[in-house]
Amino acid sequence: NIFLYPVNFEPGDTHTFYLKIDSKGSISLPLVLWSSNDLTRLTETKNLFSGMQIGLLLAICLFSLFIAFESASYSYSYYSGYVLGLTLLTATMYGVSFRYLWPQWPIMQQYIFIIITPLTLGFSLMFTEKALQLKYHNLKMLRICRVMAVICFGLTVVMPFINYSFALYLLAFVVLTISTILMAFSLIQAFGGQRNAPLYAIGRICFMAGCIITGLIYLGLITLKISPLIPVMVGITFEVITMAAVLALRYSDERKAKFEIQQQTLEQAERLREIREEALQNEAENSEKLEQMVQERTLELE
């Protein structure tokens, strides 16, 4: 996503450059004059950072996907879809998808963002339902999450067929609204004592903070010596890691609950066995007493 044009300057030369930019989406056009050494150093640093981030997201996605197939867990399935969507979005923002996945279809780069974003939001909502266990703690929040998930999956189908500029504004509104609602849900659940909610809330807050900082940089309200994408990318990565921790915590709770149920079942089986043995022993004693009484009565009659 960096367009390079080599130029050679001689001392005292004057050059005039004309640029024509045509895009239906947003444009970030920083003009920087680099020397060959500076460009090489910048490219190496950028590739290292983006490669580590995409590799981490992809590794988490594959690990979760394998667990989902093995355990048939809906939670891991939704989390895998969510992380896969974020991985593809991250690769698209860095220009990696365009270079390696669809280099012959430049139009794909334009529409992939408005298709993958609502799809990822839909998986995020379904994962939230499982992670916060809304089915057991708050049915109203559960219904709201399901309605928003249906809206997001519907937008995934509709987005490519509407005006691109309007789609971007609509998508920004939907992302901010749903992210705010999910953050509010997690905070409510956290203050209500739900065990998984604090970690979930931390992840959401970090993601929102990254989005806000990136937005402020693009609007020119703050100036940082970093790429505008870095804050939101760091926020996304931290959110994915915290969500993995939430999932691990929930999985641990489920294992403990299953272990307790198994222990209770074993204890009940042991009690039933003891009761059965006691009943058999009592029956044997009663039979022995009855036989002894019959023998004594027989002797008396004789």
URNOR-V173901 format. One record per run of one state. SS is the DSSP state (A for helix, B for strand, O for the rest). FROM is the first residue (numbers start at 1). TO is the last residue. If there is no record, write none. Layout:
ss->[SS & SS]
from->[FROM & FROM]
to->[TO & TO]
//
This chain:
ss->[O & A & O & A & O & A & O & A & O & A & O & A & O & A & O & A & O & A & O]
from->[1 & 36 & 72 & 74 & 94 & 96 & 101 & 106 & 132 & 134 & 138 & 139 & 162 & 164 & 192 & 197 & 220 & 228 & 302]
to->[35 & 71 & 73 & 93 & 95 & 100 & 105 & 131 & 133 & 137 & 138 & 161 & 163 & 191 & 196 & 219 & 227 & 301 & 302]
//
